[in-house]
């Protein structure tokens, strides 16, 4: 997968994610959580530090989408 972000920002060299790509990332997280549960873990921690994809979705600077993901 190329470098992606929620939105295309002029000074940021990442491709804006399509809705399909967003759904694929969500499904990957769901599958990871299912795998952890199946392996006997009690919980998971979602890492959303600055500069990671998930944190970009909650940043007004990085996420300028006008759809359900904005």
CHARMM-style PDB file with segment names, atoms N, HN, CA, C and O in Angstrom:
ATOM      1  N   UNK     1       0.851  -1.181   0.000  1.00  0.00      PROA
ATOM      2  CA  UNK     1       0.000   0.000   0.000  1.00  0.00      PROA
ATOM      3  C   UNK     1       0.892   1.238   0.000  1.00  0.00      PROA
ATOM      4  O   UNK     1       1.865   1.297   0.752  1.00  0.00      PROA
ATOM      5  N   UNK     2       0.578   2.211  -0.820  1.00  0.00      PROA
ATOM      6  HN  UNK     2      -0.213   2.163  -1.431  1.00  0.00      PROA
ATOM      7  CA  UNK     2       1.364   3.456  -0.821  1.00  0.00      PROA
ATOM      8  C   UNK     2       1.145   4.225   0.485  1.00  0.00      PROA
ATOM      9  O   UNK     2       0.274   3.873   1.281  1.00  0.00      PROA
ATOM     10  N   UNK     3       1.927   5.259   0.695  1.00  0.00      PROA
ATOM     11  HN  UNK     3       2.634   5.545   0.048  1.00  0.00      PROA
ATOM     12  CA  UNK     3       1.735   6.115   1.857  1.00  0.00      PROA
ATOM     13  C   UNK     3       0.383   6.800   1.689  1.00  0.00      PROA
ATOM     14  O   UNK     3       0.117   7.432   0.667  1.00  0.00      PROA
ATOM     15  N   UNK     4      -0.470   6.665   2.707  1.00  0.00      PROA
ATOM     16  HN  UNK     4      -0.255   6.151   3.537  1.00  0.00      PROA
ATOM     17  CA  UNK     4      -1.827   7.195   2.621  1.00  0.00      PROA
ATOM     18  C   UNK     4      -2.136   8.083   3.818  1.00  0.00      PROA
ATOM     19  O   UNK     4      -1.465   8.024   4.848  1.00  0.00      PROA
ATOM     20  N   UNK     5      -3.165   8.904   3.658  1.00  0.00      PROA
ATOM     21  HN  UNK     5      -3.710   8.951   2.821  1.00  0.00      PROA
ATOM     22  CA  UNK     5      -3.639   9.788   4.724  1.00  0.00      PROA
ATOM     23  C   UNK     5      -5.137   9.985   4.513  1.00  0.00      PROA
ATOM     24  O   UNK     5      -5.667   9.658   3.451  1.00  0.00      PROA
ATOM     25  N   UNK     6      -5.821  10.523   5.532  1.00  0.00      PROA
ATOM     26  HN  UNK     6      -5.391  10.788   6.394  1.00  0.00      PROA
ATOM     27  CA  UNK     6      -7.249  10.764   5.363  1.00  0.00      PROA
ATOM     28  C   UNK     6      -7.560  11.712   4.204  1.00  0.00      PROA
ATOM     29  O   UNK     6      -8.540  11.521   3.483  1.00  0.00      PROA
ATOM     30  N   UNK     7      -6.719  12.734   4.030  1.00  0.00      PROA
ATOM     31  HN  UNK     7      -5.923  12.889   4.615  1.00  0.00      PROA
ATOM     32  CA  UNK     7      -6.936  13.743   2.992  1.00  0.00      PROA
ATOM     33  C   UNK     7      -5.626  14.054   2.287  1.00  0.00      PROA
ATOM     34  O   UNK     7      -4.547  13.819   2.830  1.00  0.00      PROA
ATOM     35  N   UNK     8      -5.728  14.581   1.080  1.00  0.00      PROA
ATOM     36  HN  UNK     8      -6.605  14.772   0.639  1.00  0.00      PROA
ATOM     37  CA  UNK     8      -4.543  15.051   0.367  1.00  0.00      PROA
ATOM     38  C   UNK     8      -4.212  16.444   0.885  1.00  0.00      PROA
ATOM     39  O   UNK     8      -5.008  17.372   0.744  1.00  0.00      PROA
ATOM     40  N   UNK     9      -3.040  16.585   1.481  1.00  0.00      PROA
ATOM     41  HN  UNK     9      -2.394  15.831   1.596  1.00  0.00      PROA
ATOM     42  CA  UNK     9      -2.575  17.861   2.013  1.00  0.00      PROA
ATOM     43  C   UNK     9      -1.372  18.272   1.162  1.00  0.00      PROA
ATOM     44  O   UNK     9      -0.483  17.455   0.921  1.00  0.00      PROA
ATOM     45  N   UNK    10      -1.334  19.504   0.714  1.00  0.00      PROA
ATOM     46  HN  UNK    10      -2.056  20.167   0.911  1.00  0.00      PROA
ATOM     47  CA  UNK    10      -0.316  19.939  -0.243  1.00  0.00      PROA
ATOM     48  C   UNK    10       1.112  19.703   0.231  1.00  0.00      PROA
ATOM     49  O   UNK    10       1.967  19.344  -0.579  1.00  0.00      PROA
ATOM     50  N   UNK    11       1.398  19.892   1.519  1.00  0.00      PROA
ATOM     51  HN  UNK    11       0.703  20.184   2.177  1.00  0.00      PROA
ATOM     52  CA  UNK    11       2.772  19.736   1.992  1.00  0.00      PROA
ATOM     53  C   UNK    11       3.055  18.328   2.524  1.00  0.00      PROA
ATOM     54  O   UNK    11       4.106  18.091   3.120  1.00  0.00      PROA
ATOM     55  N   UNK    12       2.149  17.422   2.318  1.00  0.00      PROA
ATOM     56  HN  UNK    12       1.295  17.614   1.834  1.00  0.00      PROA
ATOM     57  CA  UNK    12       2.267  16.065   2.851  1.00  0.00      PROA
ATOM     58  C   UNK    12       2.211  15.102   1.682  1.00  0.00      PROA
ATOM     59  O   UNK    12       1.243  15.105   0.923  1.00  0.00      PROA
ATOM     60  N   UNK    13       3.224  14.288   1.530  1.00  0.00      PROA
ATOM     61  HN  UNK    13       4.011  14.286   2.148  1.00  0.00      PROA
ATOM     62  CA  UNK    13       3.336  13.435   0.345  1.00  0.00      PROA
ATOM     63  C   UNK    13       2.623  12.093   0.538  1.00  0.00      PROA
ATOM     64  O   UNK    13       3.247  11.033   0.482  1.00  0.00      PROA
ATOM     65  N   UNK    14       1.346  12.156   0.759  1.00  0.00      PROA
ATOM     66  HN  UNK    14       0.839  13.017   0.804  1.00  0.00      PROA
ATOM     67  CA  UNK    14       0.553  10.938   0.917  1.00  0.00      PROA
ATOM     68  C   UNK    14      -0.684  11.028   0.038  1.00  0.00      PROA
ATOM     69  O   UNK    14      -1.196  12.112  -0.244  1.00  0.00      PROA
ATOM     70  N   UNK    15      -1.144   9.877  -0.382  1.00  0.00      PROA
ATOM     71  HN  UNK    15      -0.728   8.996  -0.153  1.00  0.00      PROA
ATOM     72  CA  UNK    15      -2.340   9.776  -1.219  1.00  0.00      PROA
ATOM     73  C   UNK    15      -3.570   9.747  -0.312  1.00  0.00      PROA
ATOM     74  O   UNK    15      -3.567   9.087   0.727  1.00  0.00      PROA
ATOM     75  N   UNK    16      -4.626  10.470  -0.712  1.00  0.00      PROA
ATOM     76  HN  UNK    16      -4.628  11.006  -1.556  1.00  0.00      PROA
ATOM     77  CA  UNK    16      -5.871  10.409   0.051  1.00  0.00      PROA
ATOM     78  C   UNK    16      -6.466   9.016  -0.047  1.00  0.00      PROA
ATOM     79  O   UNK    16      -6.550   8.439  -1.131  1.00  0.00      PROA
ATOM     80  N   UNK    17      -6.879   8.480   1.098  1.00  0.00      PROA
ATOM     81  HN  UNK    17      -6.811   8.948   1.979  1.00  0.00      PROA
ATOM     82  CA  UNK    17      -7.456   7.141   1.128  1.00  0.00      PROA
ATOM     83  C   UNK    17      -8.838   7.140   0.485  1.00  0.00      PROA
ATOM     84  O   UNK    17      -9.611   8.088   0.624  1.00  0.00      PROA
ATOM     85  N   UNK    18      -9.123   6.064  -0.214  1.00  0.00      PROA
ATOM     86  HN  UNK    18      -8.496   5.294  -0.327  1.00  0.00      PROA
ATOM     87  CA  UNK    18     -10.470   5.862  -0.744  1.00  0.00      PROA
ATOM     88  C   UNK    18     -11.332   5.269   0.370  1.00  0.00      PROA
ATOM     89  O   UNK    18     -10.814   4.796   1.382  1.00  0.00      PROA
ATOM     90  N   UNK    19     -12.634   5.299   0.178  1.00  0.00      PROA
ATOM     91  HN  UNK    19     -13.055   5.683  -0.644  1.00  0.00      PROA
ATOM     92  CA  UNK    19     -13.527   4.679   1.154  1.00  0.00      PROA
ATOM     93  C   UNK    19     -13.224   3.186   1.291  1.00  0.00      PROA
ATOM     94  O   UNK    19     -13.282   2.640   2.393  1.00  0.00      PROA
ATOM     95  N   UNK    20     -12.906   2.536   0.195  1.00  0.00      PROA
ATOM     96  HN  UNK    20     -12.859   2.980  -0.700  1.00  0.00      PROA
ATOM     97  CA  UNK    20     -12.562   1.110   0.236  1.00  0.00      PROA
ATOM     98  C   UNK    20     -11.314   0.878   1.070  1.00  0.00      PROA
ATOM     99  O   UNK    20     -11.272  -0.062   1.863  1.00  0.00      PROA
ATOM    100  N   UNK    21     -10.300   1.712   0.907  1.00  0.00      PROA
ATOM    101  HN  UNK    21     -10.334   2.476   0.262  1.00  0.00      PROA
ATOM    102  CA  UNK    21      -9.076   1.568   1.702  1.00  0.00      PROA
ATOM    103  C   UNK    21      -9.350   1.776   3.189  1.00  0.00      PROA
ATOM    104  O   UNK    21      -8.788   1.074   4.031  1.00  0.00      PROA
ATOM    105  N   UNK    22     -10.212   2.739   3.511  1.00  0.00      PROA
ATOM    106  HN  UNK    22     -10.668   3.309   2.828  1.00  0.00      PROA
ATOM    107  CA  UNK    22     -10.557   2.974   4.912  1.00  0.00      PROA
ATOM    108  C   UNK    22     -11.242   1.739   5.486  1.00  0.00      PROA
ATOM    109  O   UNK    22     -10.913   1.301   6.588  1.00  0.00      PROA
ATOM    110  N   UNK    23     -12.181   1.186   4.751  1.00  0.00      PROA
ATOM    111  HN  UNK    23     -12.448   1.542   3.856  1.00  0.00      PROA
ATOM    112  CA  UNK    23     -12.876  -0.022   5.216  1.00  0.00      PROA
ATOM    113  C   UNK    23     -11.919  -1.203   5.363  1.00  0.00      PROA
ATOM    114  O   UNK    23     -12.091  -2.024   6.264  1.00  0.00      PROA
ATOM    115  N   UNK    24     -10.920  -1.301   4.496  1.00  0.00      PROA
ATOM    116  HN  UNK    24     -10.781  -0.634   3.764  1.00  0.00      PROA
ATOM    117  CA  UNK    24      -9.922  -2.369   4.610  1.00  0.00      PROA
ATOM    118  C   UNK    24      -9.091  -2.215   5.885  1.00  0.00      PROA
ATOM    119  O   UNK    24      -8.778  -3.206   6.544  1.00  0.00      PROA
ATOM    120  N   UNK    25      -8.736  -0.983   6.233  1.00  0.00      PROA
ATOM    121  HN  UNK    25      -8.991  -0.178   5.698  1.00  0.00      PROA
ATOM    122  CA  UNK    25      -7.980  -0.745   7.466  1.00  0.00      PROA
ATOM    123  C   UNK    25      -8.843  -1.090   8.681  1.00  0.00      PROA
ATOM    124  O   UNK    25      -8.368  -1.715   9.630  1.00  0.00      PROA
ATOM    125  N   UNK    26     -10.101  -0.682   8.645  1.00  0.00      PROA
ATOM    126  HN  UNK    26     -10.487  -0.174   7.874  1.00  0.00      PROA
ATOM    127  CA  UNK    26     -11.010  -1.020   9.748  1.00  0.00      PROA
ATOM    128  C   UNK    26     -11.096  -2.534   9.902  1.00  0.00      PROA
ATOM    129  O   UNK    26     -11.007  -3.053  11.015  1.00  0.00      PROA
ATOM    130  N   UNK    27     -11.267  -3.235   8.802  1.00  0.00      PROA
ATOM    131  HN  UNK    27     -11.339  -2.814   7.898  1.00  0.00      PROA
ATOM    132  CA  UNK    27     -11.365  -4.697   8.856  1.00  0.00      PROA
ATOM    133  C   UNK    27     -10.079  -5.331   9.386  1.00  0.00      PROA
ATOM    134  O   UNK    27     -10.132  -6.327  10.107  1.00  0.00      PROA
ATOM    135  N   UNK    28      -8.939  -4.766   9.037  1.00  0.00      PROA
ATOM    136  HN  UNK    28      -8.896  -3.956   8.452  1.00  0.00      PROA
ATOM    137  CA  UNK    28      -7.666  -5.286   9.550  1.00  0.00      PROA
ATOM    138  C   UNK    28      -7.595  -5.131  11.069  1.00  0.00      PROA
ATOM    139  O   UNK    28      -7.113  -6.032  11.757  1.00  0.00      PROA
ATOM    140  N   UNK    29      -8.064  -4.008  11.599  1.00  0.00      PROA
ATOM    141  HN  UNK    29      -8.455  -3.277  11.040  1.00  0.00      PROA
ATOM    142  CA  UNK    29      -8.107  -3.822  13.050  1.00  0.00      PROA
ATOM    143  C   UNK    29      -9.067  -4.818  13.691  1.00  0.00      PROA
ATOM    144  O   UNK    29      -8.750  -5.415  14.720  1.00  0.00      PROA
ATOM    145  N   UNK    30     -10.240  -4.997  13.084  1.00  0.00      PROA
ATOM    146  HN  UNK    30     -10.497  -4.512  12.248  1.00  0.00      PROA
ATOM    147  CA  UNK    30     -11.216  -5.964  13.604  1.00  0.00      PROA
ATOM    148  C   UNK    30     -10.602  -7.354  13.642  1.00  0.00      PROA
ATOM    149  O   UNK    30     -10.734  -8.067  14.637  1.00  0.00      PROA
ATOM    150  N   UNK    31      -9.935  -7.742  12.569  1.00  0.00      PROA
ATOM    151  HN  UNK    31      -9.827  -7.163  11.761  1.00  0.00      PROA
ATOM    152  CA  UNK    31      -9.329  -9.077  12.513  1.00  0.00      PROA
ATOM    153  C   UNK    31      -8.229  -9.220  13.565  1.00  0.00      PROA
ATOM    154  O   UNK    31      -8.105 -10.267  14.200  1.00  0.00      PROA
ATOM    155  N   UNK    32      -7.434  -8.168  13.746  1.00  0.00      PROA
ATOM    156  HN  UNK    32      -7.535  -7.317  13.230  1.00  0.00      PROA
ATOM    157  CA  UNK    32      -6.393  -8.212  14.771  1.00  0.00      PROA
ATOM    158  C   UNK    32      -6.964  -8.386  16.166  1.00  0.00      PROA
ATOM    159  O   UNK    32      -6.414  -9.128  16.980  1.00  0.00      PROA
ATOM    160  N   UNK    33      -8.074  -7.700  16.446  1.00  0.00      PROA
ATOM    161  HN  UNK    33      -8.522  -7.097  15.785  1.00  0.00      PROA
ATOM    162  CA  UNK    33      -8.733  -7.827  17.745  1.00  0.00      PROA
ATOM    163  C   UNK    33      -9.300  -9.233  17.921  1.00  0.00      PROA
ATOM    164  O   UNK    33      -9.185  -9.820  18.997  1.00  0.00      PROA
ATOM    165  N   UNK    34      -9.910  -9.771  16.872  1.00  0.00      PROA
ATOM    166  HN  UNK    34     -10.004  -9.294  15.998  1.00  0.00      PROA
ATOM    167  CA  UNK    34     -10.421 -11.148  16.939  1.00  0.00      PROA
ATOM    168  C   UNK    34      -9.280 -12.131  17.200  1.00  0.00      PROA
ATOM    169  O   UNK    34      -9.425 -13.062  17.993  1.00  0.00      PROA
ATOM    170  N   UNK    35      -8.150 -11.922  16.535  1.00  0.00      PROA
ATOM    171  HN  UNK    35      -8.031 -11.166  15.891  1.00  0.00      PROA
ATOM    172  CA  UNK    35      -6.997 -12.806  16.742  1.00  0.00      PROA
ATOM    173  C   UNK    35      -6.499 -12.731  18.179  1.00  0.00      PROA
ATOM    174  O   UNK    35      -6.161 -13.753  18.777  1.00  0.00      PROA
ATOM    175  N   UNK    36      -6.453 -11.523  18.734  1.00  0.00      PROA
ATOM    176  HN  UNK    36      -6.727 -10.693  18.249  1.00  0.00      PROA
ATOM    177  CA  UNK    36      -6.006 -11.357  20.123  1.00  0.00      PROA
ATOM    178  C   UNK    36      -6.947 -12.071  21.082  1.00  0.00      PROA
ATOM    179  O   UNK    36      -6.503 -12.743  22.013  1.00  0.00      PROA
ATOM    180  N   UNK    37      -8.242 -11.925  20.852  1.00  0.00      PROA
ATOM    181  HN  UNK    37      -8.603 -11.380  20.096  1.00  0.00      PROA
ATOM    182  CA  UNK    37      -9.227 -12.590  21.711  1.00  0.00      PROA
ATOM    183  C   UNK    37      -9.090 -14.098  21.615  1.00  0.00      PROA
ATOM    184  O   UNK    37      -9.106 -14.794  22.630  1.00  0.00      PROA
ATOM    185  N   UNK    38      -8.954 -14.606  20.393  1.00  0.00      PROA
ATOM    186  HN  UNK    38      -8.941 -14.040  19.568  1.00  0.00      PROA
ATOM    187  CA  UNK    38      -8.801 -16.045  20.178  1.00  0.00      PROA
ATOM    188  C   UNK    38      -7.533 -16.584  20.848  1.00  0.00      PROA
ATOM    189  O   UNK    38      -7.494 -17.733  21.289  1.00  0.00      PROA
ATOM    190  N   UNK    39      -6.496 -15.739  20.920  1.00  0.00      PROA
ATOM    191  HN  UNK    39      -6.527 -14.806  20.563  1.00  0.00      PROA
ATOM    192  CA  UNK    39      -5.240 -16.143  21.547  1.00  0.00      PROA
ATOM    193  C   UNK    39      -5.298 -16.054  23.072  1.00  0.00      PROA
ATOM    194  O   UNK    39      -4.349 -16.434  23.758  1.00  0.00      PROA
ATOM    195  N   UNK    40      -6.426 -15.546  23.602  1.00  0.00      PROA
ATOM    196  HN  UNK    40      -7.197 -15.237  23.045  1.00  0.00      PROA
ATOM    197  CA  UNK    40      -6.600 -15.511  25.042  1.00  0.00      PROA
ATOM    198  C   UNK    40      -6.327 -14.176  25.709  1.00  0.00      PROA
ATOM    199  O   UNK    40      -6.342 -14.091  26.937  1.00  0.00      PROA
ATOM    200  N   UNK    41      -6.082 -13.142  24.940  1.00  0.00      PROA
ATOM    201  HN  UNK    41      -6.069 -13.211  23.942  1.00  0.00      PROA
ATOM    202  CA  UNK    41      -5.852 -11.822  25.529  1.00  0.00      PROA
ATOM    203  C   UNK    41      -7.163 -11.238  26.052  1.00  0.00      PROA
ATOM    204  O   UNK    41      -8.233 -11.502  25.504  1.00  0.00      PROA
ATOM    205  N   UNK    42      -7.069 -10.444  27.114  1.00  0.00      PROA
ATOM    206  HN  UNK    42      -6.200 -10.230  27.560  1.00  0.00      PROA
ATOM    207  CA  UNK    42      -8.249  -9.833  27.724  1.00  0.00      PROA
ATOM    208  C   UNK    42      -8.655  -8.530  27.048  1.00  0.00      PROA
ATOM    209  O   UNK    42      -9.805  -8.110  27.172  1.00  0.00      PROA
ATOM    210  N   UNK    43      -7.749  -7.891  26.345  1.00  0.00      PROA
ATOM    211  HN  UNK    43      -6.815  -8.233  26.244  1.00  0.00      PROA
ATOM    212  CA  UNK    43      -8.052  -6.618  25.717  1.00  0.00      PROA
ATOM    213  C   UNK    43      -6.955  -6.213  24.756  1.00  0.00      PROA
ATOM    214  O   UNK    43      -5.921  -6.874  24.653  1.00  0.00      PROA
ATOM    215  N   UNK    44      -7.190  -5.131  24.063  1.00  0.00      PROA
ATOM    216  HN  UNK    44      -8.030  -4.594  24.146  1.00  0.00      PROA
ATOM    217  CA  UNK    44      -6.207  -4.577  23.138  1.00  0.00      PROA
ATOM    218  C   UNK    44      -6.097  -3.081  23.390  1.00  0.00      PROA
ATOM    219  O   UNK    44      -7.003  -2.473  23.960  1.00  0.00      PROA
ATOM    220  N   UNK    45      -5.003  -2.499  22.972  1.00  0.00      PROA
ATOM    221  HN  UNK    45      -4.266  -2.993  22.509  1.00  0.00      PROA
ATOM    222  CA  UNK    45      -4.801  -1.055  23.073  1.00  0.00      PROA
ATOM    223  C   UNK    45      -4.572  -0.517  21.669  1.00  0.00      PROA
ATOM    224  O   UNK    45      -3.711  -1.007  20.938  1.00  0.00      PROA
ATOM    225  N   UNK    46      -5.335   0.475  21.305  1.00  0.00      PROA
ATOM    226  HN  UNK    46      -6.034   0.873  21.899  1.00  0.00      PROA
ATOM    227  CA  UNK    46      -5.194   1.097  19.989  1.00  0.00      PROA
ATOM    228  C   UNK    46      -4.216   2.261  20.128  1.00  0.00      PROA
ATOM    229  O   UNK    46      -4.456   3.198  20.888  1.00  0.00      PROA
ATOM    230  N   UNK    47      -3.117   2.190  19.387  1.00  0.00      PROA
ATOM    231  HN  UNK    47      -2.922   1.429  18.769  1.00  0.00      PROA
ATOM    232  CA  UNK    47      -2.073   3.214  19.451  1.00  0.00      PROA
ATOM    233  C   UNK    47      -2.406   4.328  18.461  1.00  0.00      PROA
ATOM    234  O   UNK    47      -2.450   4.105  17.252  1.00  0.00      PROA
ATOM    235  N   UNK    48      -2.640   5.531  18.990  1.00  0.00      PROA
ATOM    236  HN  UNK    48      -2.604   5.713  19.973  1.00  0.00      PROA
ATOM    237  CA  UNK    48      -3.020   6.664  18.143  1.00  0.00      PROA
ATOM    238  C   UNK    48      -2.098   7.855  18.354  1.00  0.00      PROA
ATOM    239  O   UNK    48      -2.549   9.000  18.387  1.00  0.00      PROA
ATOM    240  N   UNK    49      -0.807   7.582  18.495  1.00  0.00      PROA
ATOM    241  HN  UNK    49      -0.440   6.652  18.467  1.00  0.00      PROA
ATOM    242  CA  UNK    49       0.142   8.681  18.710  1.00  0.00      PROA
ATOM    243  C   UNK    49       0.203   9.585  17.486  1.00  0.00      PROA
ATOM    244  O   UNK    49      -0.201   9.209  16.386  1.00  0.00      PROA
ATOM    245  N   UNK    50       0.717  10.784  17.712  1.00  0.00      PROA
ATOM    246  HN  UNK    50       1.045  11.090  18.606  1.00  0.00      PROA
ATOM    247  CA  UNK    50       0.842  11.762  16.628  1.00  0.00      PROA
ATOM    248  C   UNK    50       1.644  11.177  15.473  1.00  0.00      PROA
ATOM    249  O   UNK    50       2.675  10.534  15.674  1.00  0.00      PROA
ATOM    250  N   UNK    51       1.160  11.409  14.281  1.00  0.00      PROA
ATOM    251  HN  UNK    51       0.323  11.932  14.118  1.00  0.00      PROA
ATOM    252  CA  UNK    51       1.861  10.961  13.091  1.00  0.00      PROA
ATOM    253  C   UNK    51       1.428   9.594  12.590  1.00  0.00      PROA
ATOM    254  O   UNK    51       1.832   9.180  11.503  1.00  0.00      PROA
ATOM    255  N   UNK    52       0.615   8.888  13.359  1.00  0.00      PROA
ATOM    256  HN  UNK    52       0.287   9.223  14.242  1.00  0.00      PROA
ATOM    257  CA  UNK    52       0.111   7.596  12.911  1.00  0.00      PROA
ATOM    258  C   UNK    52      -1.244   7.807  12.236  1.00  0.00      PROA
ATOM    259  O   UNK    52      -1.925   8.802  12.486  1.00  0.00      PROA
ATOM    260  N   UNK    53      -1.620   6.874  11.389  1.00  0.00      PROA
ATOM    261  HN  UNK    53      -1.067   6.066  11.185  1.00  0.00      PROA
ATOM    262  CA  UNK    53      -2.814   7.028  10.564  1.00  0.00      PROA
ATOM    263  C   UNK    53      -4.063   7.348  11.381  1.00  0.00      PROA
ATOM    264  O   UNK    53      -4.808   8.261  11.023  1.00  0.00      PROA
ATOM    265  N   UNK    54      -4.307   6.628  12.459  1.00  0.00      PROA
ATOM    266  HN  UNK    54      -3.703   5.886  12.749  1.00  0.00      PROA
ATOM    267  CA  UNK    54      -5.532   6.862  13.220  1.00  0.00      PROA
ATOM    268  C   UNK    54      -5.575   8.271  13.806  1.00  0.00      PROA
ATOM    269  O   UNK    54      -6.637   8.894  13.841  1.00  0.00      PROA
ATOM    270  N   UNK    55      -4.444   8.771  14.260  1.00  0.00      PROA
ATOM    271  HN  UNK    55      -3.582   8.265  14.231  1.00  0.00      PROA
ATOM    272  CA  UNK    55      -4.432  10.128  14.822  1.00  0.00      PROA
ATOM    273  C   UNK    55      -4.724  11.166  13.738  1.00  0.00      PROA
ATOM    274  O   UNK    55      -5.271  12.229  14.030  1.00  0.00      PROA
ATOM    275  N   UNK    56      -4.366  10.865  12.507  1.00  0.00      PROA
ATOM    276  HN  UNK    56      -3.921  10.001  12.271  1.00  0.00      PROA
ATOM    277  CA  UNK    56      -4.630  11.797  11.416  1.00  0.00      PROA
ATOM    278  C   UNK    56      -6.129  11.953  11.154  1.00  0.00      PROA
ATOM    279  O   UNK    56      -6.577  13.005  10.697  1.00  0.00      PROA
ATOM    280  N   UNK    57      -6.897  10.911  11.444  1.00  0.00      PROA
ATOM    281  HN  UNK    57      -6.533  10.057  11.816  1.00  0.00      PROA
ATOM    282  CA  UNK    57      -8.341  11.005  11.243  1.00  0.00      PROA
ATOM    283  C   UNK    57      -9.013  11.931  12.252  1.00  0.00      PROA
ATOM    284  O   UNK    57     -10.092  12.452  11.970  1.00  0.00      PROA
ATOM    285  N   UNK    58      -8.407  12.151  13.419  1.00  0.00      PROA
ATOM    286  HN  UNK    58      -7.531  11.728  13.648  1.00  0.00      PROA
ATOM    287  CA  UNK    58      -8.997  13.064  14.415  1.00  0.00      PROA
ATOM    288  C   UNK    58      -8.345  14.443  14.386  1.00  0.00      PROA
ATOM    289  O   UNK    58      -8.678  15.300  15.205  1.00  0.00      PROA
ATOM    290  N   UNK    59      -7.423  14.667  13.456  1.00  0.00      PROA
ATOM    291  HN  UNK    59      -7.153  13.971  12.791  1.00  0.00      PROA
ATOM    292  CA  UNK    59      -6.739  15.953  13.338  1.00  0.00      PROA
ATOM    293  C   UNK    59      -7.396  16.822  12.267  1.00  0.00      PROA
ATOM    294  O   UNK    59      -7.475  16.409  11.110  1.00  0.00      PROA
ATOM    295  N   UNK    60      -7.870  18.017  12.629  1.00  0.00      PROA
ATOM    296  HN  UNK    60      -7.807  18.353  13.569  1.00  0.00      PROA
ATOM    297  CA  UNK    60      -8.464  18.891  11.609  1.00  0.00      PROA
ATOM    298  C   UNK    60      -7.468  19.323  10.538  1.00  0.00      PROA
ATOM    299  O   UNK    60      -7.863  19.645   9.418  1.00  0.00      PROA
ATOM    300  N   UNK    61      -6.184  19.333  10.873  1.00  0.00      PROA
ATOM    301  HN  UNK    61      -5.863  19.071  11.783  1.00  0.00      PROA
ATOM    302  CA  UNK    61      -5.172  19.700   9.878  1.00  0.00      PROA
ATOM    303  C   UNK    61      -5.008  18.593   8.839  1.00  0.00      PROA
ATOM    304  O   UNK    61      -4.816  18.878   7.657  1.00  0.00      PROA
ATOM    305  N   UNK    62      -5.082  17.341   9.268  1.00  0.00      PROA
ATOM    306  HN  UNK    62      -5.238  17.109  10.228  1.00  0.00      PROA
ATOM    307  CA  UNK    62      -4.820  16.220   8.371  1.00  0.00      PROA
ATOM    308  C   UNK    62      -6.087  15.648   7.740  1.00  0.00      PROA
ATOM    309  O   UNK    62      -6.022  15.056   6.662  1.00  0.00      PROA
ATOM    310  N   UNK    63      -7.228  15.812   8.386  1.00  0.00      PROA
ATOM    311  HN  UNK    63      -7.281  16.293   9.262  1.00  0.00      PROA
ATOM    312  CA  UNK    63      -8.460  15.230   7.877  1.00  0.00      PROA
ATOM    313  C   UNK    63      -9.400  16.349   7.445  1.00  0.00      PROA
ATOM    314  O   UNK    63     -10.036  17.005   8.270  1.00  0.00      PROA
ATOM    315  N   UNK    64      -9.469  16.544   6.153  1.00  0.00      PROA
ATOM    316  HN  UNK    64      -8.953  16.010   5.483  1.00  0.00      PROA
ATOM    317  CA  UNK    64     -10.346  17.571   5.585  1.00  0.00      PROA
ATOM    318  C   UNK    64     -11.460  16.955   4.752  1.00  0.00      PROA
ATOM    319  O   UNK    64     -12.042  17.602   3.881  1.00  0.00      PROA
ATOM    320  N   UNK    65     -11.737  15.714   5.033  1.00  0.00      PROA
ATOM    321  HN  UNK    65     -11.265  15.188   5.740  1.00  0.00      PROA
ATOM    322  CA  UNK    65     -12.772  15.001   4.284  1.00  0.00      PROA
ATOM    323  C   UNK    65     -14.129  15.606   4.575  1.00  0.00      PROA
ATOM    324  O   UNK    65     -14.347  16.188   5.638  1.00  0.00      PROA
ATOM    325  N   UNK    66     -15.038  15.466   3.629  1.00  0.00      PROA
ATOM    326  HN  UNK    66     -14.861  14.993   2.766  1.00  0.00      PROA
ATOM    327  CA  UNK    66     -16.402  15.960   3.767  1.00  0.00      PROA
ATOM    328  C   UNK    66     -17.411  14.809   3.747  1.00  0.00      PROA
ATOM    329  O   UNK    66     -18.608  15.035   3.569  1.00  0.00      PROA
ATOM    330  N   UNK    67     -16.933  13.587   3.928  1.00  0.00      PROA
ATOM    331  HN  UNK    67     -15.961  13.404   4.072  1.00  0.00      PROA
ATOM    332  CA  UNK    67     -17.806  12.432   3.938  1.00  0.00      PROA
ATOM    333  C   UNK    67     -17.961  11.905   5.364  1.00  0.00      PROA
ATOM    334  O   UNK    67     -17.645  12.612   6.321  1.00  0.00      PROA
ATOM    335  N   UNK    68     -18.438  10.686   5.510  1.00  0.00      PROA
ATOM    336  HN  UNK    68     -18.694  10.112   4.732  1.00  0.00      PROA
ATOM    337  CA  UNK    68     -18.660  10.118   6.839  1.00  0.00      PROA
ATOM    338  C   UNK    68     -17.363   9.898   7.623  1.00  0.00      PROA
ATOM    339  O   UNK    68     -17.410   9.630   8.823  1.00  0.00      PROA
ATOM    340  N   UNK    69     -16.219  10.007   6.968  1.00  0.00      PROA
ATOM    341  HN  UNK    69     -16.181  10.224   5.993  1.00  0.00      PROA
ATOM    342  CA  UNK    69     -14.931   9.814   7.637  1.00  0.00      PROA
ATOM    343  C   UNK    69     -14.284  11.140   8.017  1.00  0.00      PROA
ATOM    344  O   UNK    69     -13.175  11.161   8.550  1.00  0.00      PROA
ATOM    345  N   UNK    70     -14.968  12.242   7.745  1.00  0.00      PROA
ATOM    346  HN  UNK    70     -15.869  12.225   7.311  1.00  0.00      PROA
ATOM    347  CA  UNK    70     -14.418  13.564   8.041  1.00  0.00      PROA
ATOM    348  C   UNK    70     -14.892  14.131   9.359  1.00  0.00      PROA
ATOM    349  OT1 UNK    70     -14.504  15.239   9.729  1.00  0.00      PROA
TER     350      UNK     70
END
